[in-house]
Amino acid sequence: MTNNPVALPPHPCRHWEDWRVRWSEVDAQGIVFNAHYLSALDTASTGYWRALGLPYPSAFELMGADLVLRASQLDYLSPARFDDLLRCGVRFVSAGRTSLSFAAEIRRAGQTLLKADLRYVMVEREALVPTPVPDALRKALEAFEAGESMVAVRVGTWEALGAEAQPIRQAVFVREQGIPAELEWDEADRHCTHAVAFNRLGQALATGRLIEHVPGTAKIGRMAVRAAARGTGIGAQVLDALMQAARQQGYRQVLLHAQASAIGFYRRAGFTARGAPFEEAGIEHQEMTKGL
């Protein structure tokens, strides 16, 4: 291992994850123990699938398949040390009949500390024998690397989208947040405009709804994103779709009741808090509005 980091021009990694080195990850020499680099790259790979709109493992369960690491080659260029803030990058390289190859890189302040080549084999979930890479997955990887959007938001009625929206809301509000099911489901669903975000495999990842509050003002609610898909901008795409629907329906303003943990998200989208916080379904909320 050399003591001089290699400075390279911007690397074409499509996805990056931060890694702050913990004390437990350094060895007696005070540098990161070699095995932890693979752990960091595995975390970045999981983030890559999330950014692709194909959260692991649920998206692969739909394909009846899984990925196993067949080979890894790591080139250690310079050591990382305790409390370093590093960036782990991953990019898709190529697909064989049953294999997927990726390149990875770990950087500190723009300097490359490690480069890696990772090769995975797609296997059947039960038998664990190699299976062909689905064409839809190949196309999704190529589209992501080309900078294309990985999700599509559909807007429609409960009859059209309820079957996809309901499991997301059940998972987020009832199971995750503990909201009683009788408070989550109401007759308003059948009168709302709904939005659902789908990945390129047709898996529903996020949802929300729009309904008239008072003449001229629409209300957005039931905004939910599956846990494995959060932090990818999918929630913002659903919100944008509902805002566009409100404009098309002639509303002048949109109102919503934001959970305390989501206030920052809605502020970044241009919403303004109105009034004092309040409790709804046992969770602190804040009323927020935005003009159209």
N, C-alpha and C positions, 0 to 999 in steps of 0.2 A: 504494500500500500504506500503510495507516495504521500508526502506531506503537503503538496501544493495542489489545491483544488483546480480543476480544469474549467476555465471560463469558456462558455460556448454561446453562440447566438441563440435567440429564442427557439426553443424546441417545439415541434408541432404536436405536443401532447394535447389531446382534446379535453381531458379532464384532469383537475388537480385537487388534492386533498392536503390540508395542513396536518403536520405532526410536530407536537411539542415534546421533546425528549424528556422522559421521566427518569428519576434517580435509579429506579429499579431496572432501567434498560441499559445502564452503562456497566462496564466490567472493571476489573482492578486497575486498568490503565486509565480509567476515566473516559473511555470512548464507548460508543454504542456497541454492544455485543452483536456479532455478525448475524445471529439468528433473528434478531428483532427487525432487521431490514425486511425480511420476507413477511413478517407479521404486518408491518406498515404497508407493504405493497399489496397484501391481501385486503387490507382495509380500503386502500385506494381503488382496488378492483371492484369491491362491492359498491363504492361510490360511483364508479364508472357505469355500472349497470343501472344504478338509480338515476343518474343523469340521462341515460339512454331511454328512460321511461319504462325500463324492464326490471323492476326491483327484484333482487334475489332474496329468497328462492321462489317466490310466488309465481313470477312470470314463467320460470322454467317448469314449474308444476303443470302449467297449462299446456306446455309442449310435451309433457310426459318424459322429460329428460333432466339431466343435471350435467354440471361441468366438473371434471376432476383435473387437477394439475398433473401433467405428464412429465414436464421437464422445466427446469429453471436454470438460467445462467446469469450469474451476478458478477459484475466487474466493479470491484471496490476501488475507487479513485482517491478518496480522502476521507478521514474519519469525521463522524459527527459526535458531538459531546453533549453532556447534560445541559438541559434547558435550551438547546438550540431550537429555533423555530424553522422547521423544514417543510418543503412542499414535495409531495409525491405525485408524479404525473403518469398517466396511462394513456396509450393510444392503440387502436386496433391496427394490425399489420396485414394479416391475410387469413383466409379460410381454406382449409383442405376439405376432403370429403367428410371427415368426422372430427377435424381438429380446428382450433382457433389459435392464432398466434398474436401476441401483444408485445409491445415494447414499453418499458417503464423507466422512470428516472427519478432520482431524489436530489433536490437542490437546496442550497442554503444561500439566500440572498443572490440568486441568479447564478451561483456556481454549482456545477454538477459534482456531487459526491459519489454517486453510484448510478450505474446503468444496468438494465436487466432485460433479458428476453424470457418471456413466459409462454409456454405452450400448453394448452388445455385440450382435453378430449371430451367430446359430448357422448354421454352414456345414457342408456335407459335407466329410469329411476329405480326399478326393482332389480333387474338382472345385472345392472352395472356393466353391460357390454357395450362396445362402441355403436353409436347410431348416427346416421347422417345429420349434418347440420341443416336445420330447416331453411328453406329459401327465404322465408319471411325474416328470419334472424339475420341472414347474410345481408339482405337489403336494409334492414334497420341499422346494422353496424356501418355500412357504407354511407347511409344517409346522415347518420350522426357525425361521422368524420368529415362529411361535406358541409356541415353546419346547418343542416335542415332541422326544422321543428320536429320533435319526436312525439308530440301528442296532438290530438285534434279534439276540439270541444264541440259537442253537439248540443243544440238548444231545442227544447220541445216540451210536450205535455208529459204528465205523469204516466199516461197510458203508453207513451213511446219510450220513456226513459226510467220509469219507476223501478223496473226489475234490476237495473244497474245501479241506481242511486240508493235504493234501500239497503243493500248489504254494506255499503260504505258508511252510511249513517248509523247503522246498527253497530258496526265495529268501532266507530269513533265515539259516538255519543253514549250509547248504552253500555257497551262492554268496557271501553277505555275510560270514559269519564264518569260512568256510574249513574247517568241520568235515567230515571225510571222510564220504561218503554212507553207507558201511557202518556208521558209528557212529550216524548219525541214525536209520536205519530198523531196527526190531526187531519181533519177533513179538508184543511186548506190546500193540502198537496194536490188535490184534483183540480184546483182553480189556479195553481201557480204555473209560471214558466220555469222550467228546470234546465240546468246545464250539467253535463257530465263530460269529463275529460277521459279520453281513451288513448292507450298506447297503440303501437303499430301491430300488436297482436290482438287488439280488440278488448283488452283488459281495462275495466273501469277503475280509475285511480282517484278521482276527486269529483265533488258535486256541490251544488248550491241551488237556491231557488229564489224567485222574484214574484212578489204579489203586491197589489195595490194596498197602500197604507191609508191614505186619504187622497181625495182628488188632487192630482198634480204631483203626488209623492209616492214613489214605490219603495217597498221594503225588501232588502236582501237578507236571507237567512239560511240556516242549515248548511253553512259552508263547512265542508269536511274534506280532508285529504288523508288517504291511507298513510299510516305511520311510515312505511318503508319508502314512500314517495315524497316526503316532506323535504323542503329546502331546495327544490328543483325549479321553482317558479310556476308549478302547475296550478297552485291556488290562485295566483295572480291572473292566469289565463282564464280560469273559470269566472273570476270576478269581472274581468274585462268583458267577457261574453255576456254576463248578466247586465252590466252597465250599458252595453250596446243594445241589448233587448229593451231596456228601459227607455232609451232614446227613441228607438223605433216605435215604441208604444206611446210616445208623446209625453212622457213624464218630465218634469222640470227639476226634480230633486230625488236623490236616493237616500234612504235612512237605513241604518242597521244597528243591531245590538252586538257590539264586539265583546267577546270574552277578554278578560284582562290580559291574558297572555298573547292576544292577537292585536292589541291596540297599535303597536308599532307597525305591523303589517298594513293595517288600514290607513295609518297616517302617511306611510310611504306611497300609498295609492291616492292620496289627496283628500282623505276624509278628515273632518274636524270634529273634536269632541263637543258634545252639547249636554249641559246639566251635570249632575253629580253621579258618581258610580252607584250601581244598585245590584241587588242579588236576583238572579233568575235561575231556576232549577238548581239552586244551591251553589251557583258559580257567580263570581263577581263579573259584572258587565258594565259597559260604557256605551251610551247612545252616541252615535256618530253620523254625520251627514256630509253629503257632497252634492253640489249643484251640477246640472247637466247642460 
